[in-house]
Amino acid sequence: METCIVLISVDYSNARKVCNLIENQKFDNRQELIKTIKEQLVDCDGDGGVSIFRLTDFMEEVNDQYLDVLTEHFISYVHVNLELSN
């Protein structure tokens, strides 16, 4: 299992609720995670967007200041089975 960080745009009216729903959950693969997120998200008032980062990749993006301001996203974390992920 690998811990991943999920960023969901605040453009979705229920982004925070979805982040809370998936928090600390275990998924067999990234496709299952993406499917679960897409099934739950509603009412996008803008461009929207969902990003999924391996924890180490997320830390690198923040440390390199590519992800410097995260006010446009709600954040959650999940666990994804590496053996079944692509």
Secondary structure, 3 states (H helix, E strand, C coil): CEEEEEEEECCECCHHHHHHHHCCCEECCHHHHHHHHHHHCCCECCCCCEEEEEHHHHHHHHHCCCCCCCCCEEEEEEEECHHHCC
